[in-house]
Amino acid sequence: MDRQLRTRFLVLTAFSLMTFPAPPVSGADKPLAVAPSKMPRVAAVDPRFQSFNVEMVEVTGGRFWAPYNAQAESAAHVPANNLSAPAVAPSAFRMRPPIDLANPRLRKLASALGPVYIRVSGTWANSTYFHDSDQPAPATPPPGFGGVLTRDQWRGVVEFARAVDARIVTSFAISAGVRDSNGVWTPDQARRFLAFTKSIGGSIAAAEFFNEPSFASMGGAPKGYDAAAYGRDFSVFRSFARQYAPDMTILGPGSVGEVSLAGDAKSGPAFPMLHTADMLAASGRGLDAFSYHFYGAVSQRCAAMQGAAQSSPGTALSEDWLGRTERDEEFYSALRDRFEPGKPIWLTETGESACGGNPWASTFIDSFRYLNQLGALAKRGVQVVAHNTLAASDYALLDEATLTPRPNYWSALLWRRLMGATVLDAGPSPSPHLHLYAHCLAGHAGGVALLAINADRTASHALALPDDSTRYTLSAHDLLDRTVQLNGNDLALGAGDSLPGLPGNPAPAGPVEFAPGTITFLAIPAAGNAACR
């Protein structure tokens, strides 16, 4: 798969170079001057802005997206449940045991990204039964459920969150097993779940009612579930949450796909969908923060879904692809302004593509999307961005079998160490292919961190800085490599799983050039920006 993927990528690149002449190297022109000391404050994000998901089905064990190198395994023993994914082959899934959240390497690597929110949810959570007993769990889920969560498994989540400086975000079951004779949602399972969490010293920082109600029919909701049913059920949930978990932030609705995955005019929606505007009109106000999910496309696993958006390595650095996250945010923030004005906005699930990510999601080429998304959404005031996942399938920050950091993990680690919570306006860019973002420099009063993402495959671009800085440039020998270099040196764990020091290179005041297909952080501690004091 890797060899075929790389060949297709090289053919695409060669074709583009033969068809379109390469732009001149902008470094030959006078570099655009930037003034870090004068960059104005435009937003502030949650200190746990960069966060991640661990799917509920990882915690319980069960059927989840199989990595591409595992899809050749037989799917004969992958059981169905009440979740549906049209046109997805059984080989796209793999049965997996529960994740070991006590693994020392996993904890060490997750801790380095803290403080974070850890969201334990996902489509499978919609039909997960909480076995509120220390007796052995049932061999099969009770009627109306698709999976079983034990006390010990949830205790492991609480202990993991405590160990890595994470606050827990989750959602609740809404399948047939939690409904009364009239089909109305009942809070008994949610009450037991919250009570047990509290009894072991844990807490739920925030929760969506359930995962992705825009695709309720795919996520375990009763047949014929509509916006009116959502409004009725959410009213019950809201009253319950206010009484039993008054400190828990109510997020919602957690919709996905109404822009990027919605299909086109010819083929129509890729799958049955409820519309957020209808659900919010039916439920009324009552959210503490507005949440949504975003995927710019579906992966190759779900390519057979009619009308669903696709992507490729050849388009992974394009303005269209990198800009999709902003188009989705514009759509959902307009709904927030209409139905819940003034409420914070959270992106609680996102990744390279839906259905587990594409084969190139684990390569350096996806770091352009990952960091551009963080920069663009922070500038727009989105408070939290939770990447899916920490360590499952191809879009994970870590390889699920070895827990080896992937390029996006190293990108996340540099963001954590350099980009503070105060967001600045970096000003104009000399090229539409050079994406510029600025934050106050973490841990340095008055300092500024500048992020320059050169998504140009052929041309360098340059800026002129008035101050000395420290440079951290991420690159790869090939954009589809699974190994990434920092200032020319391979990034890898050391003895005893120790993290490298991530040393920067000194860059004197003056021109700073960014090579094609590279990502650079510049730390400017002496910028003297008043907004950063």
C-alpha positions in Angstrom: 0.0 0.0 0.0 2.8 2.5 0.9 4.6 1.8 -2.4 1.5 2.2 -4.5 0.5 5.4 -2.6 3.9 6.9 -3.1 3.9 6.1 -6.8 0.5 7.8 -7.3 1.7 10.8 -5.4 4.9 11.1 -7.5 2.9 10.8 -10.7 0.5 13.5 -9.6 3.3 15.8 -8.7 5.2 15.2 -11.9 2.0 15.9 -13.9 1.4 19.2 -12.1 5.0 20.3 -12.8 4.7 19.5 -16.5 1.4 21.2 -16.9 1.9 24.3 -14.8 5.3 26.2 -14.7 6.8 26.5 -11.3 6.4 29.9 -9.7 9.5 31.9 -9.1 11.2 31.6 -5.7 9.9 34.5 -3.7 13.1 34.6 -1.7 14.6 36.4 -4.7 12.2 39.3 -4.0 12.4 41.7 -1.0 10.9 39.7 1.9 7.7 40.9 3.5 8.5 42.6 6.8 6.5 41.5 9.9 6.3 43.3 13.2 5.7 40.8 16.1 5.7 43.6 18.7 2.7 45.2 17.0 0.6 42.1 16.3 -2.8 42.8 17.9 -4.7 40.3 20.1 -7.6 38.8 18.2 -8.8 36.0 20.4 -8.0 33.8 23.4 -8.5 30.0 23.5 -8.9 27.5 26.3 -5.6 26.4 27.9 -6.7 22.9 26.8 -7.3 24.1 23.3 -5.4 21.3 21.6 -7.0 18.1 22.8 -7.8 14.5 21.6 -10.3 11.7 21.5 -10.2 8.2 22.8 -13.2 6.4 21.3 -15.6 4.7 23.7 -15.2 1.5 21.6 -11.5 1.6 22.3 -12.2 1.6 26.1 -14.7 -1.2 25.9 -13.1 -3.2 23.1 -15.1 -3.9 19.9 -15.6 -3.1 16.3 -13.6 0.0 15.0 -11.9 1.1 11.9 -9.1 -1.3 10.8 -5.8 0.2 9.9 -5.2 -0.3 6.1 -2.4 -2.8 6.7 -4.8 -4.9 8.7 -7.8 -4.8 6.3 -6.6 -8.0 4.6 -7.5 -9.9 7.7 -10.7 -11.9 7.6 -13.8 -9.9 8.6 -15.8 -13.1 9.2 -15.7 -12.6 13.0 -16.7 -8.9 13.0 -20.2 -8.9 14.5 -22.8 -6.4 13.5 -24.6 -4.2 16.0 -27.3 -1.6 15.7 -25.0 0.9 14.1 -25.2 1.2 10.3 -22.7 2.6 7.8 -24.0 2.3 4.3 -21.8 0.8 1.6 -18.9 0.1 4.0 -17.3 -3.3 3.6 -16.9 -5.5 6.7 -13.1 -5.5 6.1 -13.1 -1.8 7.0 -13.6 -2.8 10.6 -11.6 -4.8 13.0 -12.4 -6.3 16.4 -10.0 -5.0 19.0 -9.4 -5.6 22.7 -9.8 -2.7 25.2 -7.0 -0.1 25.1 -4.4 -0.3 27.9 -4.7 3.1 29.4 -2.1 2.2 32.0 0.6 1.7 29.4 3.6 3.8 30.5 4.5 4.9 27.0 0.9 6.0 26.2 0.7 7.9 29.4 4.1 9.6 28.9 3.3 10.7 25.4 -0.2 11.9 26.3 1.2 13.8 29.4 3.5 15.7 27.1 0.5 17.2 25.3 -1.2 18.3 28.6 -3.2 20.0 29.8 -5.9 18.6 27.5 -9.5 17.5 27.3 -9.9 13.8 26.6 -13.1 13.1 24.9 -14.4 9.5 25.3 -17.4 9.3 23.0 -17.9 8.4 19.3 -20.8 6.7 17.5 -20.4 3.5 19.4 -21.0 5.4 22.7 -24.6 6.0 21.6 -25.5 2.4 22.3 -23.0 1.4 25.1 -24.5 -0.1 28.3 -22.8 0.9 31.5 -22.6 -2.3 33.7 -22.9 -0.7 37.1 -21.7 -3.7 39.1 -18.5 -5.4 40.2 -20.0 -8.7 39.1 -18.8 -10.0 35.7 -20.2 -8.2 32.7 -22.8 -10.0 30.5 -21.3 -11.9 27.6 -23.6 -10.0 25.2 -25.0 -6.5 25.6 -28.5 -6.3 27.0 -31.4 -5.8 24.5 -31.3 -2.3 23.0 -27.5 -1.9 23.4 -24.5 -2.6 21.2 -21.6 -2.7 23.7 -20.8 -2.9 27.4 -18.7 -0.6 29.5 -17.5 -2.0 32.9 -16.7 -0.2 36.0 -13.0 -1.2 35.7 -12.8 0.1 32.2 -14.3 3.5 33.2 -12.1 3.6 36.3 -9.1 3.2 33.9 -10.3 6.3 32.0 -10.6 8.4 35.2 -7.1 7.3 36.3 -5.6 8.0 32.9 -7.1 11.5 32.8 -5.7 12.2 36.2 -2.3 10.9 35.2 -2.0 13.0 32.0 -3.6 16.2 33.2 -6.8 15.7 31.2 -10.4 16.7 31.9 -13.0 14.2 30.6 -15.6 15.0 27.9 -18.1 12.4 27.0 -21.7 11.7 25.8 -24.5 9.3 26.7 -26.4 6.3 25.4 -29.5 7.0 23.4 -30.3 3.6 21.9 -33.5 1.5 22.4 -32.2 0.3 25.8 -32.6 3.7 27.5 -36.1 4.5 26.2 -39.5 4.1 27.9 -42.6 2.5 26.3 -43.3 5.8 24.5 -39.8 5.9 23.0 -38.7 8.8 25.2 -35.1 9.0 26.4 -34.7 8.1 30.1 -31.7 9.1 32.3 -31.2 6.0 34.5 -28.1 4.8 32.7 -26.7 8.4 32.7 -27.4 8.8 36.4 -25.6 5.6 37.2 -22.6 6.5 35.1 -22.3 10.0 36.7 -22.7 8.6 40.2 -20.0 6.0 39.7 -17.6 8.6 38.2 -18.1 10.8 41.3 -17.7 7.8 43.7 -14.2 7.1 42.4 -13.1 10.7 42.6 -13.6 11.6 38.9 -15.7 14.2 37.2 -17.1 15.0 33.8 -16.0 18.4 32.6 -18.3 18.5 29.6 -20.7 16.3 27.7 -22.7 16.2 24.5 -26.1 14.6 24.8 -25.1 12.0 22.2 -22.6 11.7 19.4 -23.4 13.3 16.1 -27.2 13.6 16.1 -27.1 14.8 12.5 -26.5 11.2 11.7 -28.9 9.8 14.3 -30.1 7.0 12.1 -26.6 5.7 11.7 -25.8 6.1 15.4 -28.2 3.9 17.2 -31.3 6.2 17.5 -34.7 4.6 17.0 -36.0 4.3 13.4 -37.6 7.5 12.2 -35.8 9.6 14.7 -36.3 13.3 13.7 -35.6 16.8 14.9 -38.8 16.9 17.0 -37.7 13.7 18.8 -34.3 15.2 19.4 -35.8 18.4 20.9 -38.0 16.3 23.2 -35.1 14.1 24.4 -32.7 17.0 24.8 -35.2 18.8 27.1 -35.2 15.7 29.3 -31.4 15.5 29.2 -30.9 19.2 30.0 -33.2 19.1 33.1 -31.4 15.9 34.3 -27.9 17.4 33.7 -28.7 20.6 35.5 -29.9 18.7 38.6 -27.4 15.8 38.7 -24.2 17.4 37.2 -24.6 21.2 37.7 -20.8 21.8 37.1 -20.8 19.8 33.8 -20.6 22.0 30.7 -23.5 21.0 28.4 -22.1 20.9 24.8 -24.1 20.4 21.7 -25.4 19.5 19.4 -22.2 18.0 18.1 -23.4 17.8 14.5 -21.1 16.9 11.5 -21.2 16.8 7.8 -23.7 19.5 6.7 -21.1 21.3 4.6 -18.1 19.1 3.8 -19.8 15.7 3.8 -23.2 16.7 2.5 -22.9 15.5 -1.1 -23.6 17.6 -4.2 -26.5 18.9 -6.1 -26.6 15.9 -8.5 -26.1 13.0 -6.0 -27.7 14.6 -3.0 -26.8 13.8 0.6 -24.3 11.0 1.1 -26.5 9.6 3.9 -29.7 10.4 5.8 -29.2 13.6 7.9 -30.9 15.7 10.5 -30.3 19.4 10.2 -28.8 21.3 13.1 -31.1 24.3 12.6 -34.1 22.1 12.9 -32.8 20.3 16.0 -31.9 23.6 17.8 -35.3 25.1 16.9 -36.9 22.1 18.5 -34.8 21.9 21.6 -34.6 25.6 22.5 -31.7 27.3 24.3 -29.8 25.5 27.0 -26.3 24.9 25.8 -23.3 26.1 27.8 -21.1 25.8 24.7 -21.8 25.1 21.0 -20.0 22.0 19.6 -19.7 20.5 16.2 -17.5 17.9 14.4 -15.5 18.3 11.2 -14.1 16.0 8.6 -13.2 17.4 5.2 -13.9 14.1 3.5 -14.5 10.4 4.1 -11.6 8.0 3.8 -11.1 5.3 1.2 -13.0 2.9 3.5 -16.2 4.8 2.9 -15.5 5.9 -0.7 -18.6 3.9 -1.9 -20.9 6.3 0.0 -22.7 8.1 -2.8 -21.9 11.8 -2.9 -19.4 11.8 0.0 -16.4 14.2 -0.4 -13.0 12.6 -1.2 -9.4 13.7 -0.9 -6.0 12.6 -2.3 -2.3 13.2 -1.6 -2.3 15.4 -4.7 -4.8 17.8 -3.1 -3.6 17.6 0.5 -1.7 21.0 0.3 -4.4 22.7 -1.8 -6.1 25.9 -0.7 -9.5 24.1 -1.1 -8.5 21.3 1.2 -6.8 23.4 3.9 -9.7 25.9 3.8 -12.5 23.4 4.4 -12.1 23.7 8.2 -12.9 27.4 8.0 -15.9 26.9 5.8 -17.4 24.4 8.2 -16.7 26.7 11.2 -18.4 29.6 9.4 -21.5 27.5 8.9 -21.7 26.3 12.5 -20.7 29.6 14.1 -23.6 31.2 12.1 -26.0 28.7 13.7 -24.4 29.4 17.1 -25.0 33.1 16.6 -28.6 32.4 15.6 -29.6 29.9 18.3 -27.1 30.3 21.2 -25.6 33.8 20.7 -22.5 34.5 22.7 -21.8 30.9 23.7 -18.2 29.5 23.2 -17.7 27.1 20.3 -15.8 23.8 20.5 -14.7 21.4 17.8 -15.0 18.2 19.7 -14.0 15.7 16.9 -11.9 16.1 13.8 -9.2 14.3 11.8 -7.8 13.9 8.4 -11.0 12.2 7.1 -13.9 10.3 8.5 -14.0 6.5 8.7 -10.6 6.2 10.3 -8.5 8.4 8.0 -6.8 7.7 4.7 -3.4 5.9 4.3 -1.6 9.2 4.2 -3.2 10.5 7.4 -0.2 9.0 9.3 2.4 10.7 7.1 4.0 14.2 7.2 1.6 15.5 4.5 -1.3 15.6 7.0 0.6 17.8 9.4 -0.1 20.7 7.1 -3.9 20.2 7.6 -3.4 19.5 11.3 -1.5 22.7 12.2 -3.3 24.9 9.7 -6.6 23.8 11.3 -5.3 24.7 14.8 -4.1 28.1 13.6 -7.1 29.0 11.6 -9.7 28.0 14.2 -7.8 29.6 17.1 -7.8 32.8 15.2 -11.6 32.5 14.7 -12.0 32.0 18.5 -12.8 28.3 18.6 -12.0 27.3 22.2 -11.2 23.6 21.9 -10.1 21.3 19.0 -10.2 17.6 19.9 -8.3 15.4 17.4 -9.6 11.9 16.6 -7.8 9.9 17.8 -4.9 9.5 20.2 -4.0 5.9 19.3 -6.5 4.2 17.0 -6.6 3.7 13.2 -4.7 5.7 10.6 -5.6 9.2 11.7 -4.2 8.7 15.2 -1.4 10.7 16.7 0.3 7.5 17.7 0.6 4.2 15.9 -1.9 1.9 17.6 0.3 -1.2 17.6 3.6 0.3 18.7 2.5 3.7 20.2 5.3 5.2 18.0 4.7 9.0 17.5 3.6 9.9 14.1 4.3 13.3 12.4 1.1 14.9 13.7 2.2 14.0 17.3 5.5 15.9 16.9 3.5 18.8 15.4 1.1 18.7 18.4 4.1 18.7 20.8 5.7 21.8 19.2 2.3 23.5 19.3 1.9 22.7 23.0 5.4 24.0 23.9 5.3 27.2 21.8 1.8 28.5 21.1 0.1 30.2 24.1 -3.5 30.8 24.7 -3.6 34.4 23.4 -4.1 34.6 19.7 -2.5 37.4 17.6 -3.1 38.6 14.1 0.1 37.7 12.1 -0.9 40.1 9.3 -0.8 39.5 5.5 1.2 36.7 3.9 3.4 37.2 0.8 1.7 34.2 -0.8 -1.6 32.4 -0.5 0.4 29.2 -0.1 2.2 30.5 3.0 -0.2 30.3 5.9 0.8 32.6 8.9 -0.4 32.3 12.5 0.8 34.0 15.6 0.2 33.5 19.4 1.8 34.8 22.5 4.9 32.6 23.2 4.1 30.1 25.9 6.0 30.8 29.1 7.6 34.1 27.9 5.9 37.4 28.9 5.9 39.7 25.8 7.1 36.9 23.6 5.5 35.9 20.3 5.4 32.5 18.5 5.0 32.6 14.7 3.8 29.6 12.7 4.6 29.6 9.0 3.2 26.8 6.9 4.6 26.7 3.4 2.1 24.6 1.5 3.8 25.5 -1.8 5.3 22.3 -3.3 7.9 24.1 -5.4 8.7 27.6 -4.2 10.3 29.1 -1.1 8.8 32.1 0.6 10.4 34.6 3.0 9.6 37.1 5.8 11.8 39.7 7.4 11.9 39.8 11.2 13.2 42.7 13.2 14.2 40.5 16.1 16.3 37.4 16.8 14.3 34.2 17.0 14.7 30.5 17.5 13.7 28.4 14.5 11.9 25.0 14.6 11.4 23.6 11.0 9.5 20.4 10.4 10.3 18.7 7.1 10.5 15.2 5.5 12.5 13.7 2.7 9.1 12.9 1.1 5.8 14.4 2.1 4.4 10.8 2.4 7.1 9.8 4.9 6.1 8.6 8.4 9.3 10.0 9.8 9.7 13.8 10.2 12.8 15.9 10.8 13.2 18.9 13.1 15.8 21.2 11.7 17.1 18.3 9.6 17.3 15.7 12.4 14.9 12.8 12.7 12.5 13.0 15.5 12.2 9.8 17.6 11.9 8.6 21.1 15.1 8.0 23.1 16.1 5.5 25.7 13.3 4.6 28.1 10.8 6.3 25.7 12.3 9.7 26.6 11.2 12.6 24.5 13.8 14.5 22.6 14.6 18.0 23.7 13.2 19.6 20.5 16.1 22.1 20.3 15.7 25.1 18.0 18.2 26.8 15.8 19.1 30.5 16.4 17.9 32.7 13.6 19.3 36.3 13.6 17.1 39.3 12.8 16.5 39.8 9.1 15.2 37.5 6.3 13.9 34.1 7.2 13.2 31.7 4.3 10.7 28.8 4.3 11.5 26.0 1.9 8.8 24.3 -0.1 6.7 21.8 1.8 7.9 22.7 5.2 6.4 23.9 8.5 8.2 26.4 10.7 7.7 27.7 14.2 9.6 30.8 15.2 9.9 31.7 18.9 10.6 35.4 19.4 11.0 35.9 23.2 12.1 39.5 23.0 9.2 40.7 20.8 7.9 43.0 23.5 4.2 42.5 22.5 2.0 44.3 25.0 -0.8 41.9 24.4 1.5 39.1 25.6 2.4 40.6 29.0 
